[in-house]
Amino acid sequence: MRIDVLTLFPEMFIALDSSLIGRAREKALFELCCHNIRDYSCDKHKKCDDTPFGGGAGMVMTPQPIHDCIQAVDPQHKAKRIYMSPRGKKLNQDIVVNLSKCDNLLLLCGHYEGVDQRVIDLDIDMEISVGDYVLSGGELPAMTLIDAVLRYVPNVLGNSQSTAEESFSSGLLEYPHYTRPQEFCGLCVPDVLISGNHKNIDKWRREQSLEITRRVRADLLEGK
């Protein structure tokens, strides 16, 4: 998989050089390329924003640098082009899994009050939000999406079973986890987990997932 990120702040993505994603990148399991939108500005000062038509607070990212950057990076429109936007479709596990099947992703990170609508109309396939709140830019949402998607790319995770059992994969939140020591600060691991009876363990985990989902995210149980 190749992921191209269009941003005014490419240095922020150094965070993805760490941990599991960093190791996967070192192994060439995916390719991540960050492109500075400012490099494509025709303005002599490399300006990428201007005041909005119709008035209002803040600035809007101008269409020319973004459009030219997209055309340079993905001239044949091979990539799924995504604008990280508060008004987009909320990111969920189904979207993550579907995106993980793409060979190429292009992520546009907005700033200020957003980007000129004409860029979205001309160049963007879908808008994605990471939640019902507003951040100062699209870089952190883009990193969230990248991390979530790459977990489903073959060999990125050491154990493919990890994605099958984690929260949302089954439509439920994940059951509690325990490891050594068996007792910690007066709290003990549930007996069923050390019983060796895998049928009972699976039953306990299912019950725990249902209970946690019912308590924390009852909306996920609608229609079940």
C-alpha positions, -999 to 999 in steps of 0.1 A, spaced: 0 0 0 11 35 -8 -2 65 13 3 101 1 -4 129 26 -9 165 15 -2 189 44 12 222 54 31 205 82 48 174 70 71 173 100 42 163 122 42 128 106 75 119 121 54 104 149 46 75 125 82 65 125 77 50 160 63 18 174 45 -8 152 39 15 123 75 26 122 87 -10 122 63 -19 94 77 11 74 112 -1 79 102 -35 65 87 -17 35 53 -32 42 38 1 31 50 34 16 42 68 32 50 100 14 43 134 28 40 164 4 42 200 15 13 219 -2 32 251 1 57 238 -24 30 240 -51 19 275 -44 23 299 -73 23 329 -49 57 344 -46 55 342 -8 42 306 -10 9 317 5 -18 290 7 -47 309 23 -69 339 18 -100 355 33 -134 339 26 -158 353 0 -189 365 18 -170 374 49 -165 356 82 -138 347 107 -106 330 98 -89 321 65 -96 295 38 -70 274 20 -68 284 -16 -75 259 -43 -45 263 -66 -17 248 -44 -39 219 -33 -52 211 -68 -17 213 -83 -3 191 -55 -30 164 -60 -24 164 -98 13 161 -93 11 133 -68 -19 113 -83 -22 124 -120 -41 94 -131 -64 93 -101 -53 59 -90 -56 67 -53 -87 69 -31 -87 106 -23 -98 116 12 -102 150 28 -100 148 66 -129 170 76 -152 176 106 -182 174 83 -172 141 68 -185 106 74 -175 95 108 -146 70 107 -156 35 118 -142 -1 115 -161 -8 83 -145 22 66 -111 12 80 -113 -23 66 -125 -11 32 -97 14 29 -72 -12 39 -80 -30 6 -70 0 -15 -35 0 -31 -33 38 -29 -47 64 -5 -43 102 -8 -51 121 24 -56 159 23 -51 177 56 -70 210 59 -62 240 81 -77 273 91 -115 273 84 -111 246 57 -103 243 20 -120 259 -10 -150 239 -19 -139 237 -56 -110 215 -46 -134 191 -29 -157 191 -60 -128 186 -84 -104 163 -66 -118 146 -36 -136 112 -34 -148 113 2 -146 133 34 -139 115 67 -142 128 102 -127 112 133 -153 125 157 -178 152 165 -153 178 174 -130 202 156 -92 201 156 -67 228 144 -58 208 114 -62 175 96 -28 160 105 -39 142 137 -70 128 120 -49 116 91 -25 99 114 -54 82 132 -67 69 99 -33 57 88 -27 38 120 -61 22 119 -59 12 83 -23 -2 84 -34 -26 112 -52 -45 84 -24 -45 59 -8 -80 58 21 -86 81 19 -52 98 6 -69 129 25 -99 142 -7 -118 148 -36 -114 123 -60 -127 150 -55 -94 168 -77 -75 144 -104 -102 145 -109 -100 183 -104 -63 191 -132 -38 197 -157 -31 169 -145 -60 147 -174 -81 160 -197 -51 165 -190 -52 202 -164 -36 225 -135 -58 235 -135 -80 266 -110 -73 295 -75 -86 293 -52 -100 320 -16 -111 322 9 -120 349 10 -117 379 -21 -136 388 -27 -113 417 -20 -76 417 -28 -51 445 -54 -75 459 -71 -81 426 -71 -116 410 -74 -128 375 -109 -143 369 -108 -181 376 -122 -189 342 -92 -175 324 -68 -199 342 -92 -229 340 -79 -241 307 -114 -246 295 -115 -227 262 -152 -231 256 -159 -214 290 -133 -188 283 -149 -179 250 -183 -178 266 -170 -155 294 -153 -132 269 -185 -129 249 -205 -121 280 -180 -95 291 -180 -79 256 -218 -77 257 -219 -63 292 -192 -36 285 -209 -26 252 -243 -24 269 -228 -2 297 -206 21 276 -220 20 240 -255 7 240 -260 22 205 -238 -6 191 -264 -32 202 -293 -17 183 -306 -43 159 -286 -72 175 
